[in-house]
Protein backbone atom coordinates (compact mmCIF):
# COMPACT_ATOMS: atom_id res chain seq x y z
CA UNK A 1 0.00 0.00 0.00
CA UNK A 2 1.38 3.40 -1.00
CA UNK A 3 1.01 5.87 1.88
CA UNK A 4 -0.06 9.50 1.47
CA UNK A 5 -0.38 10.68 5.08
CA UNK A 6 2.28 8.67 6.93
CA UNK A 7 5.85 7.48 6.45
CA UNK A 8 6.96 3.92 7.20
CA UNK A 9 10.69 3.26 7.23
CA UNK A 10 12.53 0.12 8.28
CA UNK A 11 16.14 0.09 9.45
CA UNK A 12 17.51 -3.21 10.65
CA UNK A 13 15.17 -4.56 13.34
CA UNK A 14 13.42 -1.23 13.85
CA UNK A 15 10.40 0.23 12.04
CA UNK A 16 9.70 3.97 12.18
CA UNK A 17 6.08 5.08 11.70
CA UNK A 18 5.77 8.84 11.29
CA UNK A 19 2.44 10.61 11.01
CA UNK A 20 3.15 13.05 8.19
CA UNK A 21 0.50 15.76 8.09
CA UNK A 22 2.38 18.57 9.87
CA UNK A 23 0.13 21.31 8.50
CA UNK A 24 -2.74 19.93 10.62
CA UNK A 25 -0.55 18.89 13.58
CA UNK A 26 -1.16 15.32 12.40
CA UNK A 27 -4.90 15.42 13.02
CA UNK A 28 -6.25 11.96 12.24
CA UNK A 29 -8.27 11.89 9.03
CA UNK A 30 -10.13 8.83 7.82
CA UNK A 31 -7.33 8.33 5.30
CA UNK A 32 -4.56 8.53 7.89
CA UNK A 33 -6.46 6.14 10.14
CA UNK A 34 -6.64 3.57 7.36
CA UNK A 35 -2.95 3.96 6.57
CA UNK A 36 -1.83 3.68 10.21
CA UNK A 37 -3.78 0.46 10.62
CA UNK A 38 -2.23 -0.96 7.47
CA UNK A 39 1.29 0.08 8.54
CA UNK A 40 0.92 -1.48 12.00
CA UNK A 41 -0.28 -4.73 10.41
CA UNK A 42 2.68 -4.59 8.01
CA UNK A 43 5.14 -4.20 10.90
CA UNK A 44 3.54 -6.92 12.98
CA UNK A 45 3.72 -9.39 10.10
CA UNK A 46 7.35 -8.59 9.20
CA UNK A 47 9.54 -11.20 10.88
CA UNK A 48 12.60 -8.99 10.45
CA UNK A 49 11.17 -6.21 12.62
CA UNK A 50 11.35 -6.49 16.42
CA UNK A 51 10.19 -3.04 17.59
CA UNK A 52 8.44 0.07 16.23
CA UNK A 53 9.03 3.76 16.95
CA UNK A 54 5.97 6.02 16.59
CA UNK A 55 6.28 9.78 16.15
CA UNK A 56 4.83 12.74 14.26
CA UNK A 57 6.27 15.13 11.70
CA UNK A 58 6.46 18.85 12.41
CA UNK A 59 5.63 20.58 15.68
CA UNK A 60 2.93 18.19 16.85
CA UNK A 61 2.76 14.48 17.62
CA UNK A 62 -0.99 14.12 17.08
CA UNK A 63 -4.05 16.17 18.00
CA UNK A 64 -6.81 13.59 17.59
CA UNK A 65 -9.58 13.52 15.02
CA UNK A 66 -9.60 15.97 12.14
CA UNK A 67 -12.36 18.35 13.30
CA UNK A 68 -12.99 19.84 9.85
CA UNK A 69 -13.57 16.38 8.45
CA UNK A 70 -15.73 15.43 11.45
CA UNK A 71 -17.80 18.61 11.07
CA UNK A 72 -18.32 17.93 7.37
CA UNK A 73 -19.34 14.33 8.09
CA UNK A 74 -21.85 15.42 10.73
CA UNK A 75 -23.28 18.06 8.40
CA UNK A 76 -23.61 15.85 5.33
CA UNK A 77 -24.14 12.48 7.00
CA UNK A 78 -21.26 11.00 4.99
CA UNK A 79 -19.41 7.97 6.34
CA UNK A 80 -15.85 8.22 5.09
CA UNK A 81 -14.34 5.84 7.64
CA UNK A 82 -13.47 5.76 11.32
CA UNK A 83 -10.69 6.47 13.74
CA UNK A 84 -9.37 2.97 14.34
CA UNK A 85 -5.86 4.26 13.68
CA UNK A 86 -5.85 5.68 17.19
CA UNK A 87 -6.10 2.13 18.55
CA UNK A 88 -3.87 0.35 16.03
CA UNK A 89 -0.84 0.23 18.34
CA UNK A 90 -2.87 -1.47 21.09
CA UNK A 91 -3.52 -4.44 18.81
CA UNK A 92 0.11 -5.03 17.87
CA UNK A 93 2.12 -7.97 19.17
CA UNK A 94 5.45 -6.15 18.93
CA UNK A 95 6.51 -3.40 21.34
CA UNK A 96 6.08 0.26 20.44
CA UNK A 97 8.18 3.20 21.59
CA UNK A 98 6.38 6.52 21.51
CA UNK A 99 8.52 9.56 20.67
CA UNK A 100 6.20 12.44 21.51
CA UNK A 101 7.12 15.72 19.87
CA UNK A 102 5.22 18.93 20.51
CA UNK A 103 1.47 18.78 21.02
CA UNK A 104 -0.17 15.49 22.03
CA UNK A 105 -3.92 15.97 22.34
CA UNK A 106 -7.15 14.00 22.23
CA UNK A 107 -6.67 10.84 20.22
CA UNK A 108 -2.93 11.38 20.46
CA UNK A 109 -3.33 10.31 24.10
CA UNK A 110 -4.89 7.03 22.92
CA UNK A 111 -1.81 6.45 20.79
CA UNK A 112 0.41 7.27 23.77
CA UNK A 113 -1.51 4.65 25.73
CA UNK A 114 -0.78 2.10 23.01
CA UNK A 115 2.98 2.56 23.45
CA UNK A 116 5.08 0.53 25.87
CA UNK A 117 7.86 3.08 26.43
CA UNK A 118 7.00 6.76 26.05
CA UNK A 119 9.50 9.60 25.88
CA UNK A 120 8.91 13.19 24.85
CA UNK A 121 10.73 16.31 23.72
CA UNK A 122 11.13 19.14 26.19
CA UNK A 123 8.68 21.32 24.24
CA UNK A 124 5.83 18.79 24.44
CA UNK A 125 2.40 19.59 25.86
CA UNK A 126 -0.49 17.25 26.64
CA UNK A 127 -4.22 17.98 26.75
CA UNK A 128 -7.61 16.43 26.07
CA UNK A 129 -9.95 18.84 24.24
CA UNK A 130 -12.99 16.54 23.89
CA UNK A 131 -15.37 18.21 26.35
CA UNK A 132 -14.51 21.56 24.78
CA UNK A 133 -16.02 20.38 21.48
CA UNK A 134 -18.92 18.45 23.03
CA UNK A 135 -17.44 14.95 22.64
CA UNK A 136 -16.64 12.23 25.17
CA UNK A 137 -13.00 11.41 26.00
CA UNK A 138 -13.66 7.80 27.04
CA UNK A 139 -10.76 6.06 25.30
CA UNK A 140 -8.48 9.02 25.96
CA UNK A 141 -9.17 9.03 29.69
CA UNK A 142 -8.75 5.26 29.80
CA UNK A 143 -5.37 5.60 28.08
CA UNK A 144 -4.13 8.26 30.50
CA UNK A 145 -5.44 6.55 33.64
CA UNK A 146 -3.25 3.53 32.85
CA UNK A 147 -0.24 5.86 33.25
CA UNK A 148 -1.26 8.49 35.80
CA UNK A 149 -3.53 8.68 38.88
CA UNK A 150 -7.29 8.70 38.33
CA UNK A 151 -7.69 12.21 39.68
CA UNK A 152 -5.18 13.66 37.23
CA UNK A 153 -6.75 11.80 34.31
CA UNK A 154 -10.18 13.17 35.30
CA UNK A 155 -8.76 16.66 35.63
CA UNK A 156 -7.49 16.52 32.04
CA UNK A 157 -10.81 15.09 30.83
CA UNK A 158 -13.02 17.68 32.58
CA UNK A 159 -10.96 20.81 31.93
CA UNK A 160 -10.55 20.25 28.19
CA UNK A 161 -8.56 22.87 26.32
CA UNK A 162 -8.10 24.98 29.47
CA UNK A 163 -5.72 22.39 30.97
CA UNK A 164 -2.31 21.87 29.34
CA UNK A 165 0.32 19.60 30.90
CA UNK A 166 3.97 20.42 30.27
CA UNK A 167 6.65 17.89 29.42
CA UNK A 168 8.22 18.21 32.87
CA UNK A 169 4.86 17.74 34.59
CA UNK A 170 4.14 14.72 32.37
CA UNK A 171 7.41 13.18 33.54
CA UNK A 172 6.71 13.98 37.19
CA UNK A 173 3.33 12.21 37.15
CA UNK A 174 4.44 9.27 34.98
CA UNK A 175 2.70 10.02 31.70
CA UNK A 176 6.13 9.78 30.04
CA UNK A 177 9.26 8.06 31.33
CA UNK A 178 11.86 10.47 29.98
CA UNK A 179 12.15 14.05 28.69
CA UNK A 180 14.91 14.84 26.19
CA UNK A 181 15.94 17.92 24.20
CA UNK A 182 13.88 18.32 21.05
CA UNK A 183 16.84 17.77 18.72
CA UNK A 184 17.78 14.53 20.52
CA UNK A 185 14.32 12.93 20.56
CA UNK A 186 14.70 10.49 17.66
CA UNK A 187 18.28 9.68 18.58
CA UNK A 188 17.17 8.64 22.05
CA UNK A 189 14.13 6.77 20.72
CA UNK A 190 16.44 4.82 18.40
CA UNK A 191 18.78 3.98 21.30
CA UNK A 192 15.87 2.58 23.29
CA UNK A 193 14.56 0.67 20.25
CA UNK A 194 17.99 -0.87 19.69
CA UNK A 195 18.14 -1.96 23.32
CA UNK A 196 14.69 -3.55 23.11
CA UNK A 197 15.55 -5.23 19.78
CA UNK A 198 18.66 -6.77 21.39
CA UNK A 199 16.53 -8.73 23.88
CA UNK A 200 14.96 -12.15 23.24
CA UNK A 201 12.17 -11.29 20.76
CA UNK A 202 9.58 -13.86 21.84
CA UNK A 203 9.98 -12.93 25.49
CA UNK A 204 9.61 -9.25 24.63
CA UNK A 205 6.43 -9.82 22.61
CA UNK A 206 4.79 -11.97 25.26
CA UNK A 207 5.69 -9.52 28.02
CA UNK A 208 3.86 -6.87 26.03
CA UNK A 209 0.82 -8.99 25.29
CA UNK A 210 0.38 -10.55 28.73
CA UNK A 211 1.05 -7.41 30.76
CA UNK A 212 -1.16 -5.21 28.62
CA UNK A 213 -3.97 -7.74 28.76
CA UNK A 214 -3.76 -8.17 32.52
CA UNK A 215 -3.28 -4.55 33.54
CA UNK A 216 -4.79 -2.51 30.71
CA UNK A 217 -7.44 -4.46 28.87
CA UNK A 218 -9.14 -7.07 31.05
CA UNK A 219 -10.22 -4.88 34.01
CA UNK A 220 -11.76 -2.26 31.72
CA UNK A 221 -12.61 -3.89 28.40
CA UNK A 222 -16.23 -4.86 29.13
CA UNK A 223 -17.13 -1.59 30.85
CA UNK A 224 -15.47 0.44 28.12
CA UNK A 225 -17.28 -1.50 25.40
CA UNK A 226 -20.65 -1.00 27.10
CA UNK A 227 -20.02 2.67 27.82
CA UNK A 228 -18.92 3.35 24.25
CA UNK A 229 -21.91 1.52 22.82
CA UNK A 230 -24.48 3.15 25.09
CA UNK A 231 -23.34 6.72 25.57
CA UNK A 232 -20.61 7.65 23.07
CA UNK A 233 -22.84 7.61 20.02
CA UNK A 234 -25.65 9.44 21.79
CA UNK A 235 -23.42 12.26 22.97
CA UNK A 236 -21.61 12.63 19.66
CA UNK A 237 -24.95 12.74 17.82
CA UNK A 238 -26.54 15.21 20.23
CA UNK A 239 -26.86 18.90 19.42
CA UNK A 240 -23.68 19.65 21.38
CA UNK A 241 -21.74 16.80 19.80
CA UNK A 242 -22.51 18.17 16.33
CA UNK A 243 -22.19 21.83 17.32
CA UNK A 244 -18.70 21.46 18.82
CA UNK A 245 -16.81 20.33 15.71
CA UNK A 246 -18.76 22.81 13.58
CA UNK A 247 -17.90 25.71 15.88
CA UNK A 248 -14.25 24.64 15.93
CA UNK A 249 -14.03 24.43 12.14
CA UNK A 250 -15.83 27.79 11.79
CA UNK A 251 -13.59 29.42 14.43
CA UNK A 252 -16.45 30.57 16.64
CA UNK A 253 -17.65 29.96 20.17
CA UNK A 254 -19.88 26.89 20.50
CA UNK A 255 -23.49 27.35 21.57
CA UNK A 256 -24.26 24.50 23.97
CA UNK A 257 -27.76 23.42 25.07
CA UNK A 258 -27.27 19.93 26.61
CA UNK A 259 -30.15 18.52 24.57
CA UNK A 260 -30.46 15.22 22.75
CA UNK A 261 -28.06 13.16 24.85
CA UNK A 262 -28.55 10.18 27.19
CA UNK A 263 -31.22 10.58 29.84
CA UNK A 264 -30.19 7.84 32.24
CA UNK A 265 -27.07 6.70 34.06
CA UNK A 266 -24.63 4.33 32.38
CA UNK A 267 -25.17 0.76 33.55
CA UNK A 268 -21.77 -0.89 34.01
CA UNK A 269 -23.12 -4.18 35.39
N, C-alpha and C positions, 0 to 999 in steps of 0.2 A: 504494500500500500504506500503510495506516495503522499507524504505529509505536507500540508499547507500551513498549519498553525503551530506545529511543534517541531523540534529537532530531536532525532534519535541517533546517537553516536556510540559506537562500541570500540573500546580500547582494551585489549587483553581480556581480563575477566570482568571488566567493569562496563556497564551501560550507563550513558548519560542521557536523561530525558529532560529536555528544556522546553518549557512553555514559551512560545515565540510570538506573542502578540503584544509587544511592549507599548504600543500606542494606546492600548486599553488596559494597561497594567495587568495583562494576562487574564482578563475577565473570561470566564468559561462560556464559550458559545456552544451551540449544539454540535458544530463541526469539530471544535477542539475536543469536546467530550468524547466523540466517536474516535478521534485519532489517539487520544490518551489511552482509551481502553484497548485499542488495537496494539499500541506500542507496548503496553504492559503485558499483554498476552504474548507478543513477540519475544520479549525479554524472558518471560517465564519458561517459554518453550525452547529457548536457545541453551543447549547443554554447555556451551563455552562460557556463558555468563554466570557469575556467582553472586553479583550484587549490583544494585542500581542506585545512581545518584539522581535526585529530582531537584530541579531548580527552575527559575524563571528568568527570561531575558529582560533587560532594562532595569528600571528602578522599582519594580514590584514583583514579588513572588507570584501572588495570585489574589484576586479580590472577589472571588465567587462568581455567581452567575452574571452573564451579560445582561444588564438591566434594560438596555435599549431593545435587545432581542426579546426579552421577557415581556416588556411593555407591548411590543408589536404583536406578540403571540396572544396576549390577553385581549388585545383590541380586536384582532381579526379572527381569533379562534383557531389559528393554524397550529399544527402539531409538527414542529420541525425536528423533534428529538427530545432527549432528556439530559440530565446532568450526572449520568453514571460515572463520568470521568473523575468526579470528585472522590468516588469510592474505589476506583480501580486499584489503587495501591493496597487497600485492605485485603483484596482477594488474591494477591500474589503469594507464591510460595517462597520466593527469594527475598532476602532482606533489602530494605530501602533506606537510604540515607537522605534526609531532607536538608538541603542547603538553602535556607530562607534568606532572601535578599530583599530589602526594602519592605514594602507593605504586604502584610499577610492578613487578609480579611475574609469574613464570611466562609464560603466554601474552601478557601485556602486553608482554613483551620481544620476542615475535614481531611484535606490532603496531609497536613502536618500530623494529624492523628493516625494516618496510615503509614507513617514512617517509623522506623525502629530506632534510629539515632537522628536527632535533630540539632543542627547548629544554625547559627544565624550571623549575619553581618551586623556590625555595630550601629548601623543606621536603620535597622529593622523596627517596624512597629506592628502591633497586633490589635485587631478589633473585630467585633461582630456586629455588622450594621443591620441585621435582619429586622429587628423591631422598629427601626427607623424608617423602613419601607413597607411595614405592615405584614411581614412574613415571619414564619416561625423558625428559630434557629435550633431545631431539635438535634440534627446530626452534628451540627457545629458544637453545641454545648456538650453533647456526649463525647466528642473528640477531645475537647479541652479538659473535661472532668476526669479523663483517664490519665492526665498529666499533672493537673493542678487541683487544689482543694475545691470542694463543691461550692463554697461561698464565693470564691474568686471566679469560677466559671459562670455562676449565676449573675454576678456583678457585670461581667462582660456581656452576657445575654440581655440583661434588662436595661443597660445604659446605652446600648447601640453605638451610634457614631460619636456620642459624647465621651466615650471611654476609650482611650488609646493606651496600650501597654508598650513601654519602651523595651529595647533589647535587653538592657541591664535588669529591668524588672522581670522580664520573661525568664531570664537565667536564675534570678533569685527565687522565683516561685516554682521552677522546674518545668516550665513550658518548653524550654530548650536546654540542652546540656552544655553548651559552649557558645561564647560570643567571640568572634574574630574580626579583625579589620576587614573592611569591605573588599579591599584588593587582594586579600588572602583567603577569601571564602572558598573558592573552588579548589585551591591548592590544599587547604585543610580537609575538605570533603573527600578529595582524592586520596589523601593519606589515610583517612579512616576507612575508605572503601578498600584500599589495598590491604590494610590490616585485617579487615573482615574476610576478604577473598583468600587470605593466606591460611585461614582456619579450615577445619574439616567441613566440606560443603554440606554433606547430609546432616551433620549435627547442627550446623548453623540454620538450615532450613527448618528442621523440626523444632528447634528452640523457638523460632519465630512463630510457627504455626500453633504449637501447643500453648505457649505462653499467651499469645494473643487470644486464642480461643478461651482459655481459662479465665483470664483477667480482663479482657476487653469485651468479648462477644457474648459468651454464655450468660453472664448475670443480667445483661441488658437487652439481648436480641429480641426476646418475645415482647417485652414492654415497648421497645422502640418500634417494632413492627406494628403493634396494635395502635400506638399513639400516632404514628405516621399515617396509617390507614384511616383512622377515625377523625383526626383533627387537622392534619396538615393540609389536606385538600380543601377542607371547608374554609380554613382561614385564608389560604391563598386565593380562593375563589370568591371570598367576601368582597364587599365594597372596598375595604381598606387594603386588602391583598392585591387588588387590581389598581387602586389609586396610587399606592406607594411607588411601584415601578414607573407608572406614567408620570408622576410628579418628578421623580428623579430624572427621567429622560428629558422632561420638558424644563428642567432647572427651575422648579417652583416649589413652594411649600405645600406639602400634602394636606388635604382636607379630610380628616378622619371622622367617622361617625359610629364605629363599633357595631355596625349592622351586618347581618347576613352570615354570621359565624356560628360556631357550635353553641348550643343552649343548655348543655349539661356537662357534668364533670367527666373527665376521661376515666374509663374503667380499666384499671391495670390488672384485674384479676384474671 
